[in-house]
Amino acid sequence: MAEHNDTGNKGEVMAANYLRDKGYRILETNWRFRNFEADIIATGGGMLVVAEVKTRSSNFFGEPETFVNRQKQRNLVKAANAYILQKGLDLEVRFDIISVLMNGSVDNVKHIEAAFYPLV
């Protein structure tokens, strides 16, 4: 596996553990519908939380969360809609970004709640 894939996988595990430690219940990781994917789907505070995890080994080119562009947001919303329909859920949905910076011996996890809203 390529090193960047390994870094991404480690970041997703760290993000899921972070959410669990904060009291969220993880429902799915790497949930796919067609070519859309949600990194983490969880519940917390009576909401369905759909999270995109961005992991980088350096912030030289910017913070990890800055790489969640409009197209990625649209795709995440489509994945969330498919998940809600498939599971027959009736919950308020929030879209979060979890930024993981793995910089040597110090790892930093930043949780950005309600990072974006679906575009109409």
Number of C-alpha atoms within 10 A of each C-alpha: 5 6 8 12 11 11 17 18 16 14 25 23 14 19 26 23 14 16 19 14 10 10 12 19 17 16 12 15 17 14 15 15 15 7 8 17 19 22 22 24 23 18 18 14 9 9 14 22 26 26 26 26 27 23 28 20 16 14 12 8 9 10 15 21 21 11 13 16 9 12 9 14 18 15 15 21 22 18 21 26 14 16 19 15 10 10 8 9 11 10 12 9 19 19 21 20 25 27 25 27 22 19 12 8 5 7 12 12 17 15 17 15 14 14 16 14 13 13 8 3
